[in-house]
């Protein structure tokens, strides 16, 4: 996740909004009873108090993004282009959304923090899909119909994205299976030792 995205995410966060509200309260108090330049410290203190009072979203900290927000964003993107692109493009977008929603996002904790796959999941929703479809929609249309070559290109781009999301989903399934097998080994060792000592 880029520094700009992180800063933008923080600026839109509940933590920053609460902190700004308290800092604004400090400004209002200073307008009523000015105590400059010590008032600057009051504003900074109120902001820090607001930021400290709001607990961070651990999921966002863990993944670098909020999974539910990512899911809603892709659903919104599909709704926004419905009727503007062909049924084939919508079907491809829905398959990508389904892989993310049903196979990747529920098992996201299986992927290691900072992994390339986590980055790909976020970029797919925030950049790759909107760029592919947006570029296609910006092309001039002859008689209201899209260029067949442009349609083929965007379908190919979405196929690449779908394959990559399928690969990430397979990685999540493997990690889930590894955890299940590790737990099975743990239980066998644990109860095997208890059985020998009884």
Secondary structure, 3 states (H helix, E strand, C coil): CCHHHHHHHHHCCHHHHHHHHHHHHHHHHHHHCCCCCHHHHHHHHHHHHHHHHCCCCHHHHHHCCCHHHHHHHHHHHHHHHCCCCCHHHHHHHHHHHHHHHHHHHHHHHHCCCCCHHHHHHHHHHHHHHHHHHHHHHHCCCECCECCHHHHHHHHHHHHHHHHHHHHHHHHHHHHHHHHHHHHHHHHHHHHHHHHHHC
